[in-house]
C-alpha cells in the first residue's frame, strides 16, 4: 500500500475542519478530536523512538527518518533526529544540485524556528526571477523539513556595473 502524501493529508484535514465551520460546536469538537489524536500518536511515536534508541542506538532512528512519511511524522511531533536548520540546509543543497548552474547563486540566509519560515537569498543571474527556481527550492526544503510553513526569497542586489575598458582608437599623430 502506497503511503499518503503528507501535504494531501494536511489539506484533507483542513477541508474537513472547514466543512464544520457552519456549526461552531462541531468545529470545536473536530479540532479537539484532531488535537487529542495528535497527542496520542505523538506519545506513541516518542515511545517508539525511545525504544529504538535503547535497542539499536541512533543509527536506526536516522534510517527511519530517511523515509519521507516517517520523517514527516517525526518532525510533526518534534522527534526528528536531525535539527530543523540542518535539514533545511540539506534541502537548499538539494535544490542547488537539481538546478545545476542556475542553483549556484542560492544561499540559505536563516531559519526562523519560531515561525517556521526559511529565508533564502537568490543572487542575480541565478534565475532569481524564475518561478521554477523558487518552486524547486520550496519543494526540496519541504521534502526534508515538512514542518516549514513558508520559504521567503530575498533577491540580492546586483553589484556595481562593470566598467568596460578597451583599447583607445589610434589618434592621428600631429604632423604626419
C-alpha positions as CSV (number, residue, x, y, z in Angstrom):
1,X,0.0,0.0,0.0
2,X,1.4,3.4,-1.0
3,X,1.7,5.9,1.9
4,X,-0.4,9.1,1.6
5,X,1.3,12.3,0.6
6,X,1.6,14.4,3.8
7,X,0.6,17.6,2.0
8,X,-2.6,15.9,0.7
9,X,-3.5,14.6,4.1
10,X,-3.0,18.0,5.7
11,X,-5.2,19.6,3.0
12,X,-7.9,17.0,3.6
13,X,-7.9,17.6,7.4
14,X,-8.1,21.4,6.8
15,X,-11.0,20.9,4.3
16,X,-12.9,18.6,6.8
17,X,-12.5,21.2,9.6
18,X,-13.6,24.0,7.2
19,X,-16.7,21.9,6.4
20,X,-17.6,22.1,10.1
21,X,-17.3,25.9,10.2
22,X,-21.1,26.3,9.8
23,X,-21.6,24.8,13.2
24,X,-19.2,26.3,15.8
25,X,-19.8,23.4,18.3
26,X,-19.0,20.8,15.6
27,X,-15.9,22.7,14.5
28,X,-14.6,22.9,18.1
29,X,-15.3,19.2,18.6
30,X,-13.5,18.4,15.4
31,X,-10.4,20.5,16.4
32,X,-10.4,18.9,19.8
33,X,-10.5,15.4,18.2
34,X,-7.6,16.2,16.0
35,X,-5.6,17.7,18.9
36,X,-6.2,14.6,21.1
37,X,-5.3,12.2,18.3
38,X,-2.1,14.2,17.6
39,X,-1.2,13.9,21.3
40,X,-1.9,10.2,21.3
41,X,0.1,9.4,18.1
42,X,2.9,11.8,19.2
43,X,3.2,10.0,22.6
44,X,3.3,6.6,20.8
45,X,5.9,7.8,18.3
46,X,8.0,9.2,21.2
47,X,7.9,5.9,23.0
48,X,8.8,4.0,19.7
49,X,11.8,6.3,19.1
50,X,13.0,5.8,22.7
51,X,12.7,2.0,22.4
52,X,14.6,2.0,19.1
53,X,17.4,4.2,20.6
54,X,17.7,1.9,23.6
55,X,18.0,-1.2,21.4
56,X,19.8,-0.1,18.4
57,X,21.1,3.4,19.0
58,X,20.6,6.5,16.8
59,X,21.6,4.8,13.6
60,X,18.2,3.0,13.2
61,X,16.3,6.2,14.1
62,X,18.2,8.0,11.4
63,X,17.3,5.2,8.9
64,X,13.7,5.5,9.9
65,X,13.8,9.3,9.5
66,X,15.1,8.8,5.9
67,X,11.6,7.7,4.9
68,X,9.6,10.8,3.9
69,X,6.4,9.7,5.7
70,X,8.2,8.7,8.9
71,X,10.3,11.9,8.7
72,X,7.1,14.0,8.4
73,X,5.5,12.3,11.4
74,X,8.7,12.6,13.5
75,X,9.0,16.3,12.5
76,X,5.4,16.9,13.3
77,X,5.9,15.7,16.8
78,X,9.3,17.3,17.2
79,X,11.1,13.9,17.3
80,X,13.2,14.1,14.2
81,X,16.8,13.2,15.0
82,X,18.2,15.9,12.8
83,X,17.5,19.5,13.8
84,X,15.5,21.8,11.5
85,X,18.3,24.2,10.4
86,X,20.4,21.2,9.3
87,X,17.6,19.6,7.3
88,X,16.7,22.9,5.7
89,X,20.4,23.4,4.7
90,X,20.3,19.9,3.1
91,X,17.2,20.9,1.3
92,X,18.8,24.1,-0.1
93,X,21.8,22.0,-1.2
94,X,19.5,19.5,-2.9
95,X,17.8,22.4,-4.8
96,X,21.2,23.7,-5.9
97,X,22.1,20.3,-7.3
98,X,18.7,19.9,-9.1
99,X,19.1,23.4,-10.7
100,X,22.7,22.9,-11.9
101,X,24.3,26.2,-12.9
102,X,21.1,28.1,-12.0
103,X,21.5,26.9,-8.4
104,X,24.9,28.4,-7.8
105,X,23.5,31.7,-6.6
106,X,21.2,30.2,-4.0
107,X,22.1,30.5,-0.3
108,X,20.3,29.9,3.0
109,X,20.1,33.1,4.9
110,X,18.4,31.9,8.1
111,X,15.7,29.6,9.5
112,X,13.3,31.1,12.0
113,X,12.4,28.2,14.1
114,X,9.7,30.1,16.0
115,X,7.6,30.9,12.9
116,X,8.8,28.0,10.7
117,X,9.9,30.5,8.0
118,X,13.0,29.9,5.9
119,X,14.8,32.8,4.3
120,X,16.7,32.1,1.1
121,X,18.9,34.6,-0.9
122,X,18.9,34.5,-4.6
123,X,21.8,36.2,-6.4
124,X,21.2,38.0,-9.7
125,X,21.8,35.8,-12.7
126,X,20.9,32.5,-10.9
127,X,17.4,32.6,-12.4
128,X,16.3,34.5,-9.3
129,X,13.2,35.9,-11.1
130,X,12.2,32.4,-12.2
131,X,9.2,30.8,-10.6
132,X,10.8,27.4,-11.4
133,X,13.9,28.2,-9.3
134,X,11.7,29.2,-6.4
135,X,9.5,26.1,-6.8
136,X,12.5,23.8,-6.8
137,X,13.8,25.4,-3.6
138,X,10.4,25.2,-1.9
139,X,9.9,21.5,-2.9
140,X,13.4,20.5,-1.8
141,X,13.0,22.2,1.5
142,X,9.5,20.8,2.2
143,X,10.7,17.2,1.3
144,X,13.3,17.3,4.1
145,X,11.6,19.7,6.5
146,X,7.8,19.3,6.1
147,X,7.1,21.5,9.2
148,X,8.4,24.6,7.4
149,X,5.5,27.0,7.0
150,X,7.0,29.3,4.4
151,X,10.0,29.9,2.2
152,X,10.7,33.6,1.6
153,X,13.1,34.8,-1.0
154,X,15.4,37.8,-0.9
155,X,17.0,38.8,-4.2
156,X,20.4,40.2,-3.6
157,X,21.0,43.5,-5.4
158,X,23.2,43.4,-8.4
159,X,26.8,44.6,-7.8
160,X,28.1,47.8,-9.4
161,X,28.1,47.9,-13.2
162,X,31.2,46.7,-14.8
163,X,33.4,49.4,-16.3
164,X,34.4,48.3,-19.8
165,X,38.0,49.2,-20.6
166,X,39.0,48.9,-24.2
167,X,41.8,49.9,-26.4
168,X,41.7,53.6,-27.4
169,X,41.4,54.0,-31.2
170,X,44.5,55.3,-32.8
171,X,44.7,59.0,-32.8
172,X,46.1,61.0,-35.6
173,X,49.7,61.8,-34.9
174,X,50.4,65.5,-35.2
175,X,52.5,66.5,-38.1
176,X,52.0,63.3,-40.1
